[in-house]
Amino acid sequence: MNFRPVMYLFKAPLMLLFSSYIIVSLLALQRAEAGIRRYEWEVKNEFKSPDCYQRQVITINGRTPGPTILAQQGDTIIVELKNSLFVENVAIHWHGIRQIGTPWSDGTAGVTQCPILPGETFTYKFVVDKAGTYLYHGHYGMQRTDGLYGSIQVSVPDGVTEPFAYDYDQSIILTDWYHKSSTEQAIGLSSKPFGWIGEPQSLLIQGRGTFNCSTLNSLAIVPGLCNTSNPECSPYVLTVVPGKVYRLRISSLTSLSAFNFEIEGHNMTVVESDGNYVEPFIIKNLNIYSGETYSVLVKADQDSSRNYWATSNVVSRKPQTPTGLAIFNYYQNDPQKLPPTMPTTGPLWNDSDYRLAQSIAIKARQGYIHPPPRSSDRVIILLNTQNQIDGYLHWAVNNVSFTLPSTPYLIALKDKLGNVFDQKPPPQKYDLVNYDIFKKQDNANATTSNSIYKLQFNSTVDIILQNANTMTPNNSETHPWHLHGHDFWVLGYGKGKFDPNNDPKKYNLIDPIMKNTVPVHPYAWTALRFRANNPGVWAFHCHIEAHLFMGMGVVFEEGVNKVGKLPLSITGCGKSKVYYRP
Ligand SMILES: O=C1O[C@H]([C@@H](O)CO)C(O)=C1O
């Protein structure tokens, strides 16, 4: 009897099993590979005309905004960043990414790393652990203002669906734009007499705006410098197909301005903010502060025979900058065809109640609520003020204006490099009884310091941001505060002075949204809660570029002894350059 066919009968399934094993393994390899997103970026100085006026900007691979990072939850992002700037250092912060286990990749020069020197290549490597809308931008000096920024879009893992449906997904970054470089701005801010940056020259939507060249002072006119027919500054166009739903990931990386964003004739349903699902609410226009991100759903359900305006308008400060314009273009109309209407002008710039109401409306989405701890272990009240220190204008928190040490905190603390910064802890609160937040104050005892708050690892911390009058009578501004390394619960907002005995009773402990950036409104307070459970050193600061530069920030340390071995690549400045010499 010939057994061969029988053998083959056994062999065939075995071979099938084996080959399918190989295919599955190969697929698995591909999956593992697909989980790594590698980028090579070159950061350069170039001339560009984002609003038709040519100035020096900072580009990534020739672009501002830089390339969008598209990733899936759980992916590892590797960015090899070559600093080809002529004379400036650089660092890039991954805004909204918590950097769990990789605090050295947060990209905050002076806090988590030494800045990257010209000619050097630095590798950022981190995991995007939560789906949502995030950003990246320069975090050295005020380089974000020079156009060094972009979007990070993280999608849900395979097999998971979002709690809302849409047909298309698009990131749109809103900014304000200055004709002076960040260095010129920084010189003014740190001079005597003080040179304020002033209001922006134009507002950009996804890196494009239009400056009215005819308003240039005749002395400033250099042929070709301002050219409205330059294609670089043609308005941003979003082409939509009638009947389709668009998820627009609207974010703001302004230097100074708070915005109101609107798409003429179209409602928006807010569904996500800073990487957290929002209980959907419908709005005509969106107030958005620097450092915030929102996903809104927009249905292209209006008259498809015409185009519509998408606009950004300055709110909270008296607008002196023309409306930012983009075109919401219904497919098959000419994308350049201007809408037949006047662009929308937004709400009254000084209607803070309107903005406060929208802040209060934001709640966590049902089914996606992360309830906060019922109580906290520590309450830190941070009074936001303007001050004069030795004749220089600063911003301060509890009368301490923040400065950076030359040795980054993370290296100094983790590797015990000694007292490279002021060891006296900054104040936990201000004089709640006597300080009048409604009056211009001298704040004569204000100082500058690089001291930090040390938080007990795993403790629950409440932060109360208390706004006050500036050094201008009858003036209080809006400050968007951004926390690195964490999302926090937004427990409440209130007008006037925070009352530690009664206001906490009104906190929302049921369905507060978690965010990483939140505004404190004029003459008002905002209460946040977070768990100090991410080993590292984290900045918390006003996201207005000039205000941070003027000292409006603090730093938190938590569980630094639990941080893994620091990569050598983050060292090389301050005391760390001596320490690591063999
Ligand atoms: O920091 C600031 O300085 C100016 C003004 O207060 C002094 O010129 C202003 O509007 C700020 O926000």
The ligand as a Tripos MOL2 file, in Angstrom:
@<TRIPOS>MOLECULE
LIG
   12    12     1     0     0
SMALL
NO_CHARGES

@<TRIPOS>ATOM
      1 O1          2.0950   91.9460   29.3990 O.2       1 LIG1
      2 C1          1.4980   92.8970   28.9350 C.2       1 LIG1
      3 O2          1.9900   94.1500   28.8430 O.3       1 LIG1
      4 C2          1.0100   94.9600   28.1630 C.3       1 LIG1
      5 C3          0.6210   96.1430   28.9870 C.3       1 LIG1
      6 O3          0.1360   95.7350   30.2200 O.3       1 LIG1
      7 C4          1.7930   97.0750   29.2400 C.3       1 LIG1
      8 O4          2.2570   97.6060   28.0470 O.3       1 LIG1
      9 C5         -0.0990   94.0600   27.9640 C.2       1 LIG1
     10 O5         -1.2190   94.3950   27.4060 O.3       1 LIG1
     11 C6          0.2090   92.8410   28.4010 C.2       1 LIG1
     12 O6         -0.5680   91.7680   28.3290 O.3       1 LIG1
@<TRIPOS>BOND
     1     1     2 2
     2     2     3 1
     3     2    11 1
     4     3     4 1
     5     4     5 1
     6     4     9 1
     7     5     6 1
     8     5     7 1
     9     7     8 1
    10     9    10 1
    11     9    11 2
    12    11    12 1
@<TRIPOS>SUBSTRUCTURE
     1 LIG1         1 GROUP 0 **** ****
